[in-house]
Amino acid sequence: MLADYTKFSRKSLYKICEWQAITALMTNDMADPLLVAKLEKQTQVILGE
């Protein structure tokens, strides 16, 4: 999954799948470190510039 940091605090009307079903999340390094740490317990997180 590819998502920039601004999508982290948004709510969605639909749940597509559990985080464990996602192989990896790629986002930019402006993501909140606390949210990244939480997500790293569920799936691989790849931070880019």
N, C-alpha and C positions, 0 to 999 in steps of 0.2 A: 504494500500500500504506500502511496506517495501522498503526503499532506504537509503543507507548510504550517508553521507554528500557530497561525491565526485560527486554524480549525480546531485546536485543542479544546477551547472553551465553548464551542458551539454544541447545541443539542440537535438531535435528529429525530424525525418522526418515526423512523423505522430502524430497527436493529437488523443488520445484515448477517452478522455472525459474531461469535465470541472471539476475543483477542487471541486466544490460544490457537484458533484456526488460521490466523494470519502468519505467514512465514516471517515477514519483517515489515517494519514501519520505517520509511525513509522520510526524514524531515530536516529542516535547517537548524543550525546551532543556536537560534534565538528562542527555541522552545524552553519552557519553564523547566529547570532541572528537577524539581520535585515531581512534575508530571512525567518526565522522561524516566525517572527512577521507578515510579509506579508502573509504567508501561513495560519497563525492562523485566519485571517479574512475570509478565504475561507473554511477551514476544521479543524478538530481537529488534533493537532500535539502532538505526544507522543515522548519524548526524552529519550533515554536509554544511558547507559554508553559506 
